[in-house]
Amino acid sequence: FQGRHTREVLPYDVCQPRGVDVCVANILVGQLVRPSMVAAIVTNLQEGGLLCLSGIRPAQVDALKGAYGGSIEWLDDQYAELSADE
């Protein structure tokens, strides 16, 4: 497996014309809602593919939903909040 940094990914650039099955991102929400990031993720994810985001706080979910609009089907029942204690 060889990953690619987001700065290297352009809209419709990965696995043409189909896209990828899964996109995993551990990126701050401020970057995830940028129009260029939204375009890069959405256009490179195949229909029915999974977008897995980590490091997102519950209060930030609405901002993500607003940025991605109808491009992503949100599975609210698949959400899990994990935290660590010392």
Residue pairs with C-beta under 8 A, 6 or more apart in sequence:
4 14
6 25
6 27
6 31
6 37
6 40
9 40
9 44
10 40
11 39
11 40
11 43
11 44
12 43
12 44
13 40
13 44
14 20
14 44
15 44
15 46
18 46
19 43
19 44
19 45
19 46
19 47
19 49
20 44
20 45
20 46
20 49
21 46
21 49
21 50
22 49
22 50
22 51
22 52
23 41
23 44
23 45
23 49
23 50
23 51
23 52
24 52
24 54
25 32
25 41
25 51
25 52
25 53
25 54
26 53
26 54
26 55
27 37
27 53
27 55
28 55
29 55
29 56
29 57
29 60
29 63
29 64
31 37
32 38
32 41
32 53
32 56
32 64
32 67
33 63
33 64
33 66
33 67
35 67
38 67
38 68
38 71
41 51
42 68
42 71
42 72
45 51
51 72
53 64
56 64
58 81
61 79
65 74
